[in-house]
Amino acid sequence: KAGVTQTPRYLIKTRGQQVTLSCSPISGHRSVSWYQQTPGQGLQFLFEYFSETQRNKGNFPGRFSGRQFSNSRSEMNVSTLELGDSALYLCASSLEGTPHTQYFGPGTRLTVL
Amino acid sequence: QQQVKQSPQSLIVQKGGISIINCAYENTAFDYFPWYQQFPGKGPALLIAIRPDVSEKKEGRFTISFNKSAKQFSLHIMDSQPGDSATYFCALKRGTALIFGKGTTLSVSS
């Protein structure tokens, strides 16, 4: 089975712009979660989607949003980018009932200038 | 507010030695305690996980010890190998979210 794929792998944006990141989960996985990884804060949970519905949300401002499509693919959007949004954004998928077993993609490295 | 504290931040171990990473958490609303391993340029990968009704779980060279009353759990890597050099994260499962520790960078010297 193919693993979780994320596009693009690298992205450079300037402050104030918006960005959309894409994630394709492992086939058959309907739960998709997003995490932000930074050296200072580590891995932080952004949100989780299941069957096109946001089921869980972390403590991030409303500038961070996401959605899931009927084929379980997910997108994450960050509007009005700030320097502090520079991070590795990781997507993870899991089978329903096993959220502790999340399969992570390689991440999208976002740099905000 | 950090709900899980992981230590040490970095660890250097000789090949063949035992690596020990500890985590402490602050409340009891968690139902799974996984450990993830991350290599540079890769996403984290599940290494081993334990439920709170079990005190120890072993998979190969990796063992989780869990102390519910002390709210602590630890990862032991026996016979550490250079290929084990990576960053290790403990995590707490709350609902469908994972709450991660800050990570431990392990270097195994040959």
Interface residues (C-beta under 8 A of the other chain):
Chain A: V4 S31 S33 Y35 G42 L43 Q44 F45 E48 F50 R55 N56 G58 L90 A92 P99 H100 T101 Q102 Y103 F104 G105 P106 G107
Chain B: Y32 P34 G41 K42 G43 P44 A45 L46 A49 F89 A91 K93 G95 T96 A97 L98 I99 F100 G101 K102 G103
